[in-house]
Amino acid sequence: MREGLVAWFERLGVTDVATVGGKNASLGEMTRTLGAAGIRVPPGFATTAAAYRAYLAANGIEAPLRERLAALSAGRAGLQATGEAIRRLFLEAEIPPELEAAVRAAYRELGRRTGTDAPAVAVRSSATAEDLPTASFAGQQETFLNVRGEAALLEACRRCYASLFTDRAISYRDAQGFDHLAVALSIGIQAMVRSDLAGSGVIFTLDTETGFPGVVTVSAAWGLGETVVQGLVDTDKFLVFKPLLEAPGRFPVIERTLGAKERKLVYASGGSARTALVETTRRERESFVLTDAEVLLLARWAVAVERHYGRPMDLEWAKDGESGELFIVQARPETVQARRAGAGALRSWRLKDRRARPILSGAAVGDAIAAGEACVIRGVEDIERFRDGAILVTEATDPDWVPVMRRAAGIVTDHGGPTSHAAIVSRELGVPAVIGTGRATAALRDGQAITLSCAEGEEGRVYDGRLDFAVTELDLTALPKTRTAMMLNLANPAAAFRWWRLPAGGVGLARMEFIVNDHIRIHPMALLRPDAVTDAEAKRRIEALTRGWPDKAEYFVDRLARGIAKLAAPFHPRPVILRLSDFKSNEYAHLIGGAEFEPVEENPMLGLRGASRYYSDRYREGFALECRAIRRVRDEIGLRNVIVMVPFCRSPAEADRVLEEMARHGLVRGQDGLQVYVMCEIPSNVILAEDFAARFDGFSIGSNDLTQLVLGVDRDSAELATLFDERDEAVKRMIADVIRRAHACGAKVGICGEAPSNHPDFAEFLVEQGIDSISLNPDSFATTLRRVAAAEARLGRA
């Protein structure tokens, strides 16, 4: 386009970044090209870089601006004083008559287009070095909402120009190596969406913490979107699995988390303020902002935008409370994970002390661990107290804190969410943060030694004291290929996305009971029969966890289904072998409300566990909920790569009873491609291998239990530890025998124990016997992969 003073969005595109900045160029690109995909963008126009330079020239700002920046660069002036002086230059300047006339005329035209004499508009800053694929500049300049009338609009424009030199923007450009005077500011004037009457939020076209590209992350809160981007509220969160988004009859939402949403930003009813922050109602706090259909629509739009731009994207959306329509109001490249995607190395952190208990928890930003002294700063006025290398503890990670965030080892906040602009900048700076702890500034003392961990899944944790941790770096490009399928053992859905880059053949063991224990926490029978729960504290905790769920059993099914889906999605379409719940009775009793439903057994390891529970009158109804969850994963979400595995199945007759029970609840072996495996962990599984192979599609050797029962050694006994050895000749003969006999029947055999990780010779033994797959914990995957590759080479099977 020929550069004038203003330009309408529909005349702009991605080639106009130098003219109107990344934000406005992107709005123009979407308005011009993506309307055919049904994507709605509120109408508007932008002032140009030429308009900004005309503003500088008309007011003689450039010379004093150069002087102030030179003094800052030379150390003769501080950042705060410099920023304040430069902003004063802009705020005391006059808008040139020709620019004022152009803005007034465009605003009147926008009124004609929207059918309003004085339309309410959002006035947003868009720097020409902003929203690039290599730097987000998130939140560095100002946005003004609900601006109405020509005089108010012109004043908002003046303040936007001044915001090009906020302290945080000056600091950020210095860090990124941008020339302050080479950057110009465009202003986007866009018709307001009445999201104050509905809701708004943020969308990323990947998982923000791990970079997993197979999901769309949607955050939602009531009211105007600034509460979300500033991290002031705990939002609803949805994860939508992209590969199944267009599959007919599927609802591929693999996470659906209700946020607290305690406040919302709305139009102010009087006075000089244009917006007001108010408390939400209880009904709003306990309701999702978006319907299921709206989540899918936003996800489809986000995928269309990503496909158009050819890169991961960060978008903002708003819902109009008057029309009910959804809109995309901003789109920019995602910068952090996009830069990591090209790296061939996978870096991981691990706390060495696994017994440590956290004193605080919140949302994890990043995946690193940091240790240091807490520096508690409650307000920006005390920001100069921050000590380099300390862990910043504050109420909220607002972009104003960027200058100290860069100097921090880690960040802990009371409030905020993982998709806020402040969180984006934390990721971009590579600083781990635990956001939204609720009480960090009250619980932590200034100078207190703490350890911050974002390496344990979506939940970030803060520990008292300096804990030892290890950092490992794995070169993925140097890993060999093997004929033996190398798979992963996984339990925690929140951590599953961390390992999507590993070249695993799938998941050889997904442990259902860990999802129940960590993400549901309530015994399923206590949800089905709440009147049988007599413990008052258990009743209170059940009510607290299931608030907003009229159907308590549905709470169990929904959370279990989405937990399974999060384990399965990163590996789709590779197989994910899901072991049905294998708690022992004493472990089930520890679930909330569980003591009422479990027997007291002398030896739970050999008691009511595994297969025997599923048809037992004590648990049959609970097993039905497990089956409902699996059907939801496979049939509604569409993850047909999930294979079901039955643990601790003592006899063929018991296998028949379990398969019959599964079929009663819609899980029929062979139907819709459903495969069913059996754990091989009891001598009878080996002795009667042909009988089990006739009933199941494959075996997975549980080396711990098999060793325990072959040798008669309690695997948990410290006294007998020297006798417990998976490499004992009796155990190895059992393993060799079941592999040979299962293969003769056409059944696959894998192993999911730790023996091949711990003993190189055992890995070679398994390869020698022709095992189909070896499943490992992620931290031992690479080491064992190399051992298996070497063994295959020695045996001539590479």
C-alpha positions in Angstrom: 0.0 0.0 0.0 1.0 3.6 -0.5 1.8 5.0 2.9 -0.6 7.8 4.0 -1.5 8.8 7.6 -4.3 6.2 8.1 -5.2 2.9 6.5 -8.2 0.6 6.8 -7.6 -3.0 8.0 -8.9 -4.5 4.7 -6.2 -2.7 2.8 -3.4 -4.1 5.0 -1.5 -7.3 5.0 1.6 -9.1 6.3 3.9 -7.1 4.0 2.9 -3.9 5.8 4.7 -4.5 9.1 7.1 -1.6 8.4 4.1 0.7 7.8 1.6 -0.3 10.6 3.5 -2.7 12.9 3.0 -6.4 13.3 -0.3 -6.2 15.3 -2.1 -4.1 12.8 -0.6 -5.8 9.7 -1.9 -9.1 11.1 -5.4 -7.7 11.7 -5.4 -6.5 8.1 -4.2 -9.8 6.8 -7.0 -11.7 8.6 -9.7 -9.2 7.6 -8.6 -9.4 3.9 -7.9 -13.1 3.5 -9.6 -15.2 6.3 -13.1 -14.0 6.1 -13.9 -16.8 3.7 -13.0 -19.2 6.5 -15.7 -17.6 8.7 -13.2 -15.8 10.9 -14.7 -12.5 12.2 -12.4 -9.5 12.9 -13.9 -6.3 14.3 -13.6 -3.5 11.7 -11.1 -0.7 12.2 -8.2 1.3 10.8 -4.6 2.1 11.7 -2.4 5.2 11.8 0.9 4.6 10.0 4.6 4.9 10.7 4.5 8.1 8.6 1.9 9.5 11.0 4.2 8.8 13.9 7.1 10.5 12.3 5.0 13.5 11.4 4.1 13.7 15.1 7.8 13.7 16.0 8.7 16.3 13.4 5.8 18.7 14.1 6.7 18.8 17.8 10.5 18.7 17.4 10.8 15.6 19.6 13.6 13.7 17.8 16.5 15.8 19.1 15.7 15.8 22.8 14.7 12.1 22.4 18.2 11.3 21.1 19.8 13.2 24.0 17.8 11.3 26.6 18.5 7.9 25.1 22.3 8.8 24.8 22.4 9.8 28.4 20.7 6.5 29.4 23.1 4.5 27.2 26.1 6.3 28.7 24.9 5.7 32.3 24.4 9.4 33.0 20.7 8.9 33.6 18.5 6.1 35.0 15.8 4.1 33.2 12.9 5.5 35.3 13.9 9.2 34.9 14.6 8.7 31.2 11.3 7.0 30.5 9.4 9.6 32.4 11.1 12.5 30.6 10.6 11.0 27.1 6.9 10.3 27.8 6.4 13.9 28.9 7.7 15.0 25.5 5.0 13.0 23.8 2.2 13.9 26.2 2.8 17.6 26.0 3.0 17.6 22.2 0.2 18.5 19.8 -1.3 16.2 17.2 -0.5 17.7 13.7 -3.7 19.1 12.1 -3.5 16.8 9.1 -3.2 13.7 11.3 -6.0 14.9 13.5 -8.2 15.5 10.5 -7.4 12.0 9.1 -8.2 10.3 12.4 -11.4 12.2 12.9 -12.6 11.4 9.4 -11.8 7.7 9.8 -13.5 7.5 13.1 -16.7 9.0 11.6 -16.5 6.5 8.8 -16.2 3.7 11.3 -19.3 5.0 13.0 -21.1 4.9 9.7 -19.9 1.3 9.1 -21.1 0.2 12.6 -24.2 2.2 12.6 -23.2 4.3 15.7 -22.6 8.0 15.9 -19.7 7.7 18.5 -18.6 4.1 18.4 -16.7 2.7 21.4 -13.3 1.6 20.2 -10.2 -0.2 21.4 -7.1 1.9 20.8 -4.0 -0.4 20.6 -0.3 0.3 20.1 1.5 -1.6 17.3 5.2 -1.0 17.0 7.0 -1.7 13.7 9.4 -4.1 15.6 6.5 -5.8 17.4 5.0 -9.3 17.0 7.9 -10.6 15.0 8.6 -14.4 14.8 11.7 -13.8 16.9 10.4 -11.4 19.6 6.8 -10.8 20.9 7.1 -7.4 22.6 4.1 -8.7 24.6 2.5 -5.9 26.7 5.3 -3.4 26.1 3.0 -0.6 24.8 -0.4 0.5 26.1 -4.0 -0.4 25.1 -7.0 1.7 25.9 -10.5 0.2 25.9 -14.0 1.7 25.6 -12.8 4.9 24.1 -15.8 6.9 22.9 -15.8 10.2 21.0 -13.3 12.1 18.9 -11.6 14.1 21.7 -11.1 10.9 23.8 -9.8 9.1 20.8 -7.2 11.8 20.0 -6.0 11.8 23.7 -5.7 8.0 23.6 -3.6 8.3 20.4 -1.3 10.7 22.2 -0.9 8.3 25.1 -0.2 5.4 22.7 2.6 7.3 21.2 4.1 8.0 24.6 3.8 4.3 25.6 6.4 3.5 22.9 8.8 4.6 25.7 7.5 3.0 28.8 10.3 1.8 31.0 9.6 -1.8 30.1 9.5 -1.1 26.4 12.9 0.8 26.5 14.4 -2.1 28.5 13.0 -4.7 26.2 14.3 -3.1 23.0 17.7 -2.7 24.6 17.7 -6.4 25.5 16.5 -7.4 22.0 19.1 -5.1 20.2 16.5 -2.8 18.5 17.4 0.8 17.7 14.9 2.9 19.6 14.8 5.6 16.8 14.4 3.0 14.1 11.1 1.8 15.6 7.9 3.6 14.8 4.5 3.3 16.4 1.2 2.6 14.6 -2.1 2.9 16.4 -5.0 0.4 15.7 -8.5 1.8 16.2 -10.9 -1.1 16.3 -14.6 -1.3 17.0 -15.1 -2.6 20.5 -16.6 -6.1 21.0 -19.0 -6.0 24.0 -17.1 -8.8 25.7 -17.7 -6.9 29.0 -21.1 -8.6 28.8 -19.7 -12.0 27.8 -16.1 -13.1 27.9 -12.7 -13.1 26.2 -9.4 -14.8 26.3 -6.2 -16.0 24.6 -5.5 -18.8 22.1 -2.2 -20.5 21.3 -1.8 -23.0 18.5 0.5 -25.2 20.6 1.1 -26.2 24.2 2.8 -23.1 25.7 5.0 -25.0 28.1 6.3 -27.9 26.0 5.8 -26.7 22.4 3.7 -29.8 21.6 2.2 -28.7 18.3 -0.8 -31.1 18.3 -3.1 -29.0 20.4 -4.8 -25.6 20.5 -4.8 -24.0 24.0 -7.8 -21.8 24.7 -8.1 -19.6 27.8 -11.3 -17.8 28.8 -12.5 -15.4 31.4 -15.6 -13.2 31.9 -15.4 -9.6 30.8 -12.9 -7.6 28.8 -9.6 -9.4 27.8 -7.1 -7.3 29.7 -7.6 -9.3 32.9 -6.4 -12.4 30.9 -3.4 -10.8 29.2 -2.3 -9.1 32.4 -2.6 -12.3 34.4 -5.2 -10.9 36.9 -7.5 -13.9 36.8 -7.4 -17.7 36.9 -9.0 -18.6 33.6 -10.9 -21.6 32.2 -8.6 -23.7 30.1 -9.3 -26.0 27.2 -6.9 -28.1 25.2 -8.2 -29.2 21.8 -6.4 -32.0 19.8 -5.8 -30.7 16.3 -5.6 -34.0 14.3 -9.2 -34.9 15.3 -10.6 -31.4 15.0 -12.3 -32.0 11.7 -13.2 -35.7 12.3 -17.0 -36.1 12.1 -18.7 -36.9 15.3 -15.7 -36.2 17.5 -15.2 -33.8 20.4 -11.4 -33.7 20.7 -11.2 -31.6 23.9 -8.6 -33.4 26.0 -8.6 -30.9 28.8 -11.5 -28.8 30.2 -10.5 -27.0 33.4 -12.8 -24.6 35.3 -10.9 -21.5 36.4 -11.8 -19.4 39.5 -12.4 -16.2 37.4 -13.0 -14.1 40.6 -12.9 -10.7 38.8 -13.8 -9.3 35.5 -13.2 -6.0 33.7 -16.4 -4.2 32.5 -17.4 -0.8 31.1 -17.4 1.8 33.9 -20.9 3.2 34.7 -19.7 6.7 35.5 -16.8 9.1 36.3 -13.7 9.5 34.2 -12.7 5.9 34.2 -13.7 3.9 31.0 -13.4 0.4 32.6 -13.9 -1.0 36.1 -12.7 -4.2 37.7 -15.6 -5.9 39.6 -16.1 -9.2 41.3 -17.8 -12.0 39.4 -20.9 -13.8 40.7 -20.8 -17.3 42.2 -22.7 -18.5 39.1 -20.0 -17.0 36.8 -17.2 -18.5 38.9 -18.8 -22.0 38.7 -19.7 -21.8 35.0 -17.6 -22.1 31.9 -17.3 -19.0 29.8 -17.5 -20.9 26.5 -19.8 -23.6 25.3 -18.3 -26.8 23.8 -19.3 -25.6 20.3 -17.7 -22.3 20.8 -14.4 -23.9 22.0 -14.3 -26.0 18.8 -15.1 -23.0 16.6 -12.3 -21.0 18.1 -9.9 -23.9 17.8 -10.8 -24.3 14.1 -10.3 -20.6 13.5 -6.9 -20.8 15.3 -5.8 -23.7 13.1 -6.9 -21.8 10.0 -4.9 -18.7 11.1 -1.8 -20.9 11.9 -2.1 -22.7 8.5 -2.4 -19.3 6.7 0.7 -17.9 8.4 2.6 -21.2 8.4 3.8 -20.9 12.0 2.4 -21.2 15.5 0.3 -18.3 16.5 -0.8 -16.4 19.7 -4.3 -14.9 19.3 -6.8 -13.0 21.4 -10.6 -13.5 21.1 -13.7 -11.8 22.4 -17.4 -12.7 22.5 -20.0 -10.0 22.0 -22.6 -10.2 24.7 -25.2 -8.4 22.6 -24.9 -10.5 19.4 -23.4 -13.7 20.8 -20.8 -13.6 18.1 -17.1 -14.5 18.5 -14.3 -12.4 17.1 -10.5 -12.6 16.8 -9.2 -9.2 17.9 -5.4 -9.9 17.7 -3.0 -12.4 16.2 0.8 -12.5 16.5 3.5 -15.2 16.0 4.2 -17.4 19.0 7.9 -16.8 19.7 9.2 -19.0 22.5 8.5 -22.5 21.4 8.8 -21.7 17.8 12.5 -20.8 18.4 13.0 -24.1 20.3 11.3 -26.2 17.7 14.4 -26.2 15.5 16.7 -27.3 18.2 17.9 -30.9 18.1 18.4 -31.1 21.9 15.9 -31.9 24.6 16.9 -30.4 28.0 15.3 -31.6 31.2 15.5 -30.8 34.9 15.0 -33.2 37.8 14.9 -32.7 41.6 17.2 -35.2 43.2 15.3 -35.2 46.5 12.0 -36.9 45.6 10.8 -36.9 49.2 10.6 -33.1 49.4 7.1 -31.6 50.0 6.2 -28.2 48.3 5.1 -25.3 50.5 3.3 -23.5 47.5 2.0 -24.5 44.1 0.7 -22.8 41.1 0.8 -22.8 37.3 4.2 -23.7 35.9 5.7 -21.4 33.3 8.7 -23.1 31.6 10.1 -26.5 32.5 13.2 -25.5 34.5 14.3 -25.5 38.2 15.8 -22.6 40.0 17.1 -22.0 43.6 17.9 -18.8 45.4 16.8 -16.3 47.9 13.2 -14.9 47.8 13.0 -11.2 47.1 9.5 -10.2 48.1 8.3 -7.0 46.3 4.7 -6.1 46.5 4.6 -2.9 44.4 6.4 -1.5 41.4 7.5 1.5 43.5 9.9 -0.9 45.4 11.2 -2.5 42.3 14.7 -1.1 42.8 15.1 -3.3 45.9 15.4 -6.3 43.7 18.7 -8.2 44.0 20.2 -9.8 40.9 19.9 -13.6 40.9 17.2 -13.7 43.5 13.7 -15.3 43.0 11.2 -12.5 42.5 8.1 -12.9 44.6 5.3 -10.5 43.8 1.5 -10.3 43.6 1.3 -10.3 39.8 3.8 -10.6 36.9 2.8 -7.4 35.1 4.9 -6.4 32.1 6.1 -3.4 34.1 8.3 -5.9 35.9 10.2 -7.0 32.8 13.4 -5.1 33.7 13.7 -7.1 37.0 12.3 -10.3 35.6 15.3 -10.5 33.3 17.6 -10.4 36.3 15.7 -13.0 38.3 16.6 -16.7 38.7 12.9 -17.4 39.0 9.5 -15.8 39.6 6.7 -16.6 42.0 3.4 -14.7 42.0 0.1 -14.6 43.9 -2.1 -14.1 40.9 -2.0 -14.8 37.1 -2.4 -17.4 34.5 -0.2 -19.4 32.1 -1.4 -17.5 29.0 -1.0 -14.0 30.3 1.4 -11.6 28.5 3.6 -11.6 31.6 3.9 -15.4 31.3 4.7 -15.1 27.6 7.6 -12.7 28.5 8.8 -15.0 31.3 9.0 -17.8 28.7 10.8 -15.6 26.2 13.3 -14.6 28.8 13.8 -18.2 29.8 13.0 -17.5 33.4 10.9 -20.2 35.2 7.9 -18.9 37.0 5.2 -20.3 39.3 2.1 -18.2 38.8 -1.1 -17.9 40.7 0.0 -19.5 44.1 -2.6 -17.4 45.9 -0.4 -16.5 48.8 3.3 -16.4 47.9 3.8 -12.8 49.2 2.3 -13.8 52.5 3.9 -17.3 52.8 7.5 -16.4 51.8 9.9 -14.3 53.7 12.3 -11.8 52.1 15.7 -13.5 52.0 14.3 -17.0 52.5 16.1 -19.7 50.6 13.7 -21.5 48.2 13.7 -23.8 45.2 11.2 -23.3 42.4 10.4 -26.3 40.2 8.5 -26.2 36.9 9.8 -29.6 35.9 7.0 -31.7 37.4 4.2 -31.1 34.9 1.7 -28.2 34.7 1.8 -27.6 38.4 4.7 -25.5 39.4 6.0 -26.0 43.0 8.0 -24.0 45.5 10.1 -25.8 48.2 11.6 -24.5 51.3 15.4 -24.3 51.1 17.9 -24.9 48.3 17.4 -28.4 46.9 19.8 -30.2 44.7 18.7 -30.8 41.1 20.1 -32.2 37.9 20.0 -30.9 34.4 20.5 -33.2 31.4 20.7 -32.4 27.7 19.8 -35.0 25.1 20.8 -34.7 21.5 17.8 -36.2 19.7 19.6 -36.1 16.3 22.2 -38.6 17.6 19.8 -41.3 18.8 20.0 -44.6 16.9 17.1 -46.4 15.4 16.1 -49.9 16.6 14.0 -52.8 15.3 12.7 -53.3 18.8 9.9 -50.8 19.5 11.1 -48.5 22.3 8.2 -47.1 24.2 7.5 -45.0 27.3 6.0 -45.6 30.8 3.8 -42.7 31.7 1.5 -41.9 34.6 1.1 -38.1 34.9 -1.0 -36.5 32.2 0.4 -33.1 33.0 3.9 -34.3 32.2 3.1 -36.3 29.1 3.6 -33.4 26.7 7.1 -32.9 27.9 8.3 -36.1 26.1 6.6 -35.6 22.7 9.9 -35.0 21.0 11.4 -38.4 22.0 11.4 -40.9 19.1 9.3 -43.4 21.1 7.1 -46.0 19.4 4.2 -45.1 21.7 3.4 -45.7 25.4 3.9 -49.2 26.6 2.4 -48.5 30.0 0.0 -45.7 30.9 -1.0 -46.1 34.5 -4.6 -45.3 35.1 -4.4 -45.4 38.9 -2.1 -42.4 38.9 -4.7 -40.3 37.2 -7.3 -41.4 39.8 -4.9 -40.7 42.7 -3.6 -37.3 41.5 -6.4 -35.8 39.3 -9.6 -37.3 40.8 -8.5 -38.2 44.3 -12.0 -39.6 45.2 -12.8 -43.3 45.4 -15.3 -44.0 42.6 -17.7 -45.8 44.9 -17.8 -42.8 47.1 -19.1 -40.8 44.1 -21.6 -43.5 43.2 -22.8 -44.0 46.8 -22.2 -40.7 48.7 -24.7 -41.7 51.4 -22.4 -44.6 52.4 -19.6 -42.1 53.3 -19.9 -41.4 57.0 -16.6 -39.5 57.6 -17.5 -35.8 57.8 -14.1 -34.6 56.5 -14.3 -36.9 53.5 -17.8 -35.6 52.7 -16.5 -32.0 52.9 -13.6 -32.8 50.5 -15.8 -34.6 48.1 -18.2 -31.6 47.9 -15.3 -29.2 47.5 -13.7 -31.2 44.6 -17.0 -31.8 42.8 -18.5 -28.4 43.2 -20.3 -27.5 39.9 -20.8 -31.2 39.0 -24.5 -32.2 39.7 -23.6 -35.8 38.6 -20.8 -36.8 40.9 -20.0 -39.9 38.8 -19.6 -37.8 35.7 -16.8 -35.9 37.6 -14.9 -39.2 37.8 -15.6 -40.2 34.1 -14.8 -36.8 32.7 -11.6 -36.2 34.6 -10.4 -39.8 34.0 -11.2 -39.6 30.2 -9.4 -36.3 29.7 -6.4 -37.6 31.8 -6.1 -40.6 29.5 -6.5 -38.5 26.5 -3.7 -36.2 27.5 -1.4 -39.3 27.9 -2.5 -40.6 24.5 -2.6 -37.5 22.3 1.2 -36.7 22.1 1.8 -40.1 20.6 -1.2 -40.5 18.3 -1.5 -42.5 16.1 1.1 -44.7 17.8 -0.2 -47.2 20.3 -0.8 -46.2 23.9 -1.4 -49.2 26.2 -3.6 -48.2 29.1 -3.5 -50.4 32.1 -6.8 -50.6 33.9 -6.6 -49.5 37.6 -4.2 -51.6 39.7 -4.5 -50.2 43.1 -4.3 -52.6 46.0 -7.1 -52.4 48.6 -5.0 -50.5 51.1 -4.2 -47.9 48.3 -7.8 -47.6 47.3 -8.7 -47.0 51.0 -6.4 -43.9 51.0 -8.6 -42.2 48.3 -11.1 -39.8 49.7 -14.1 -41.8 51.0 -12.3 -45.0 50.2 -12.1 -46.5 53.6 -15.8 -47.2 53.6 -15.6 -49.5 50.6 -12.3 -51.4 51.0 -11.6 -54.6 52.9 -8.7 -54.8 55.4 -6.4 -57.5 53.9 -3.3 -59.1 55.5 -1.5 -59.1 52.1 -3.0 -56.6 49.7 -0.3 -57.4 47.1 -1.9 -60.8 46.7 -5.5 -59.7 47.5 -8.3 -57.9 45.8 -6.4 -56.2 43.0 -6.3 -56.0 39.2 -8.7 -58.3 37.3 -10.5 -59.7 40.4 -11.8 -56.2 41.3 -13.6 -55.6 38.0 -16.3 -58.2 38.5 -16.4 -58.0 42.3 -19.5 -56.7 43.9 -17.3 -54.4 45.8 -16.1 -52.5 42.7 -18.1 -53.6 39.7 -19.9 -50.2 39.5 -16.6 -48.4 39.8 -15.2 -50.4 37.0 -18.2 -49.4 34.9 -17.0 -45.8 35.3 -13.6 -46.7 34.1 -15.1 -48.3 31.0 -17.2 -45.2 30.3 -14.1 -43.1 30.5 -12.3 -45.3 28.0 -15.2 -45.3 25.6 -15.3 -41.5 25.8 -11.6 -41.4 24.9 -11.9 -43.8 22.0 -15.4 -42.9 20.6 -16.1 -39.3 21.5 -12.7 -37.8 21.6 -11.5 -40.2 18.8 -8.2 -41.5 20.2 -8.5 -45.0 18.8 -4.8 -45.6 19.5 -5.7 -46.5 23.1 -5.2 -50.2 23.8 -6.7 -51.6 27.1 -4.5 -53.8 29.3 -5.8 -56.1 32.1 -3.5 -56.4 35.1 -3.0 -59.3 37.5 -5.3 -61.7 35.7 -4.9 -65.0 37.5 -6.6 -67.5 35.1 -8.3 -67.8 31.7 -11.7 -68.1 33.5 -11.0 -64.7 35.2 -10.0 -63.3 31.8 -13.4 -64.4 30.4 -15.2 -62.7 33.3 -13.3 -59.4 32.8 -13.8 -59.4 29.0 -17.5 -60.1 29.6 -17.7 -57.2 32.1 -16.0 -54.8 29.6 -18.3 -55.9 26.8 -21.3 -55.0 29.0 -20.1 -51.5 29.1 -19.4 -51.2 25.3 -15.7 -52.2 25.2 -15.8 -55.3 23.0 -12.4 -56.7 21.9 -12.0 -56.3 18.1 -14.9 -53.9 17.8 -13.8 -50.6 16.2 -10.3 -51.8 16.3 -10.1 -52.3 20.1 -7.2 -54.4 21.2 -6.9 -55.8 24.7 -3.6 -56.9 26.3 -2.9 -58.7 29.5 -0.1 -58.2 32.0 2.2 -61.1 32.2 3.2 -61.0 35.9 1.9 -64.3 37.4 3.4 -67.7 36.6 0.0 -68.9 35.3 0.2 -66.3 32.6 3.3 -68.1 31.3 2.2 -71.6 32.0 -1.1 -71.1 30.2 0.3 -68.7 27.6 -1.7 -70.2 24.7 -5.0 -69.9 26.6 -4.3 -66.2 27.4 -3.2 -65.6 23.9 -6.5 -66.9 22.6 -8.3 -64.2 24.7 -5.9 -61.2 24.4 -4.0 -59.5 21.6 -0.7 -59.2 23.4 1.3 -59.5 26.7 3.2 -57.0 28.7 5.7 -58.4 31.1 5.6 -56.8 34.5 9.0 -57.9 35.6 8.7 -56.8 39.3 5.6 -58.8 40.1 6.7 -61.8 37.9 10.1 -61.9 39.8 8.3 -61.6 43.1 6.0 -64.5 42.4 8.5 -66.8 40.6 11.1 -66.4 43.4 8.7 -66.1 46.3 10.4 -62.8 47.3 8.4 -59.8 48.6 9.6 -57.0 46.3 9.2 -54.4 49.0 11.2 -56.3 51.6 14.6 -54.6 52.5 15.6 -57.9 54.2 15.3 -59.9 51.0 16.5 -57.2 48.6 19.6 -59.2 47.7 17.4 -62.1 46.6 15.2 -60.0 44.3 16.8 -60.1 40.8 15.0 -60.0 37.5 18.1 -61.6 36.0 17.6 -64.8 38.0 17.7 -67.8 35.7 14.2 -68.9 36.7 12.7 -65.5 35.8 14.6 -65.3 32.5 13.4 -68.8 31.5 9.8 -67.7 32.3 10.3 -64.6 30.1 11.9 -66.5 27.2 9.1 -69.1 27.4 6.3 -66.6 27.2 7.9 -64.7 24.3 8.3 -67.9 22.3 4.8 -69.3 23.0 3.0 -66.0 22.5 4.7 -65.4 19.2 3.7 -68.9 18.1 0.1 -67.8 18.7 0.5 -64.5 16.8 0.5 -62.3 20.0 2.9 -59.5 20.7 5.0 -59.3 23.8 6.5 -56.3 25.5 8.1 -55.5 28.8 7.4 -52.5 31.0 9.7 -53.1 34.0 12.9 -51.3 35.0 15.2 -54.3 34.5 16.4 -53.3 30.9 17.1 -49.8 32.1 19.1 -51.0 35.2 21.0 -53.9 33.6 22.5 -53.7 30.1 22.9 -57.5 29.9 19.2 -57.9 30.5 18.3 -55.6 27.6 20.5 -57.7 25.4 18.8 -60.9 26.7 15.4 -59.4 25.7 16.6 -58.5 22.2 18.0 -62.0 21.9 14.6 -63.5 22.7 13.0 -61.4 20.1 10.8 -59.2 22.4 8.6 -56.8 20.4 8.8 -53.8 22.6 10.6 -52.4 25.7 8.8 -49.6 27.6 10.8 -47.3 29.9 10.6 -44.3 32.1 11.5 -41.2 30.1 14.7 -40.4 32.0 16.2 -43.8 31.1 14.9 -43.9 27.5 18.0 -42.7 25.6 20.5 -44.8 27.6 18.5 -48.0 27.1 17.8 -47.2 23.5 21.5 -47.1 22.8 22.0 -50.4 24.7 19.3 -52.0 22.6 20.7 -50.7 19.4 24.1 -52.0 20.3 22.6 -55.4 21.2 20.8 -55.6 17.9 24.0 -54.8 16.1 25.9 -57.5 17.9 23.2 -60.0 17.2 23.0 -59.0 13.5 19.4 -57.7 13.9 20.0 -54.0 13.3 
